[in-house]
Amino acid sequence: MRIKKVDVGNFLKEAISGKKMSVKVGIFKDDNNDSNLTTADIAFINENGGTNIPSRPALNIATEKFTEAENIVLDSNMKKMAHEIGTKLAKMMKKEIKDMKVPPNAPSTILKKGFNDPLIDTKKYLKGISYKINDGELYKYGDEQ
């Protein structure tokens, strides 16, 4: 999957005493699932498309919007700042997943699911969005049921 890396490290490094902190947002691990597809598989197919499945790149769109945002609230405390960045981008990714309606589901998929929401089915993909700071603990954003 080609997800653009958002690197604010150089800015943080210059802004805060030469220390660098990384924040990664996206799909990291899979919870126990009852299908053959992992959350990473679902993300890959949604981002890139597949056989009879159009590309719906919600994660890339959210990342683009994040990097283009003019105002990121920054705090002098690096860990707090990293959490703000992780939370904001995770929130934007989840919003793109919920808001993406084009291309719509195929009629057969709508019949199977009972609704036309291309990136929502079991909500596994949505629940899988999280972030890590310095490759450490995994943080979830939101509590979609």
C-alpha positions as CSV (number, residue, x, y, z in Angstrom):
1,M,0.0,0.0,0.0
2,R,1.4,3.4,-0.8
3,I,0.5,5.6,2.1
4,K,2.3,8.9,2.1
5,K,4.5,9.4,5.2
6,V,3.8,12.6,7.0
7,D,7.2,13.7,8.4
8,V,7.0,16.6,10.8
9,G,10.2,15.5,12.4
10,N,12.4,18.2,10.8
11,F,10.1,20.9,12.1
12,L,9.9,19.4,15.6
13,K,13.7,18.8,15.6
14,E,14.3,22.5,14.9
15,A,11.6,23.7,17.2
16,I,12.4,21.7,20.2
17,S,16.0,21.3,21.2
18,G,17.1,18.9,18.5
19,K,14.9,16.1,19.7
20,K,13.0,14.1,17.1
21,M,9.8,12.2,17.7
22,S,7.9,10.1,15.1
23,V,4.1,9.6,14.8
24,K,2.7,6.8,12.6
25,V,-1.0,6.6,11.9
26,G,-2.9,3.9,10.1
27,I,-3.4,0.1,10.4
28,F,-0.9,-1.7,12.6
29,K,-2.3,-5.0,13.8
30,D,-5.3,-7.1,13.5
31,D,-7.8,-8.0,16.2
32,N,-9.2,-11.4,16.1
33,N,-11.4,-11.6,13.0
34,D,-13.9,-14.0,11.6
35,S,-13.0,-13.5,8.0
36,N,-10.1,-14.5,5.8
37,L,-9.1,-10.9,5.3
38,T,-7.0,-8.9,7.8
39,T,-7.6,-5.3,8.4
40,A,-4.4,-4.5,6.4
41,D,-5.9,-6.5,3.5
42,I,-9.1,-4.5,3.7
43,A,-7.1,-1.3,3.8
44,F,-5.0,-2.3,0.8
45,I,-8.0,-3.3,-1.3
46,N,-9.9,-0.1,-0.4
47,E,-6.9,2.1,-1.1
48,N,-5.8,0.4,-4.4
49,G,-8.9,-1.3,-5.7
50,G,-9.1,-5.0,-6.8
51,T,-11.0,-7.3,-9.1
52,N,-14.3,-5.5,-9.6
53,I,-13.6,-3.2,-6.7
54,P,-12.8,0.5,-7.4
55,S,-10.1,2.3,-5.5
56,R,-11.4,4.3,-2.6
57,P,-8.2,5.9,-1.1
58,A,-9.6,7.4,2.1
59,L,-6.3,7.1,4.1
60,N,-4.3,8.8,1.3
61,I,-6.9,11.6,1.0
62,A,-6.9,12.2,4.8
63,T,-3.1,12.3,4.8
64,E,-3.1,14.8,1.9
65,K,-5.6,17.0,3.7
66,F,-3.5,16.8,6.9
67,T,-0.3,17.8,5.2
68,E,-2.1,20.7,3.5
69,A,-3.7,21.9,6.7
70,E,-2.6,25.4,7.6
71,N,-3.1,25.2,11.3
72,I,-1.8,22.3,13.4
73,V,-2.0,23.1,17.1
74,L,1.5,22.5,18.5
75,D,2.5,22.4,22.1
76,S,6.0,22.8,23.5
77,N,5.7,19.3,25.2
78,M,6.8,16.9,22.4
79,K,4.8,13.9,23.6
80,K,1.6,15.9,23.9
81,M,2.3,17.3,20.4
82,A,2.9,13.9,19.0
83,H,-0.5,12.8,20.5
84,E,-2.2,15.8,19.0
85,I,-0.8,15.0,15.5
86,G,-1.7,11.3,15.8
87,T,-5.2,12.0,17.1
88,K,-5.8,14.6,14.4
89,L,-4.7,12.5,11.5
90,A,-6.5,9.4,12.8
91,K,-9.6,11.5,13.2
92,M,-9.2,12.7,9.6
93,M,-8.7,9.2,8.3
94,K,-11.8,7.9,10.0
95,K,-13.8,10.9,8.7
96,E,-12.7,10.1,5.1
97,I,-13.7,6.5,5.5
98,K,-17.1,7.5,6.8
99,D,-17.6,10.3,4.2
100,M,-16.4,8.5,1.0
101,K,-19.4,7.7,-1.1
102,V,-17.8,7.6,-4.6
103,P,-17.5,5.3,-6.3
104,P,-20.7,3.7,-4.8
105,N,-21.1,0.1,-4.0
106,A,-22.2,-2.2,-6.8
107,P,-25.9,-3.1,-6.7
108,S,-25.0,-6.6,-5.7
109,T,-23.0,-5.3,-2.8
110,I,-25.8,-3.0,-1.7
111,L,-28.2,-6.0,-1.7
112,K,-25.8,-8.1,0.3
113,K,-25.0,-5.3,2.9
114,G,-28.4,-3.7,2.9
115,F,-27.0,-0.2,2.5
116,N,-24.7,1.8,0.2
117,D,-21.7,2.9,2.2
118,P,-18.6,1.8,0.2
119,L,-16.1,1.7,3.1
120,I,-18.4,0.6,5.9
121,D,-19.5,-3.0,6.3
122,T,-18.4,-4.5,9.6
123,K,-16.6,-1.3,10.7
124,K,-13.4,-3.4,11.1
125,Y,-11.5,-1.0,8.8
126,L,-12.8,2.0,10.7
127,K,-11.9,0.5,14.1
128,G,-8.4,-0.5,12.8
129,I,-7.2,3.1,12.5
130,S,-4.7,3.9,15.3
131,Y,-1.4,5.6,15.9
132,K,2.0,5.0,17.5
133,I,4.5,7.3,18.9
134,N,8.2,6.3,18.4
135,D,7.0,2.8,17.4
136,G,5.8,2.3,21.0
137,E,2.4,1.8,22.4
138,L,-0.6,1.6,20.0
139,Y,-3.3,4.3,20.6
140,K,-6.8,4.1,19.2
141,Y,-8.8,7.1,18.3
142,G,-12.5,7.0,18.8
143,D,-14.8,4.2,19.9
144,E,-16.9,3.3,16.9
145,Q,-19.2,0.4,17.6
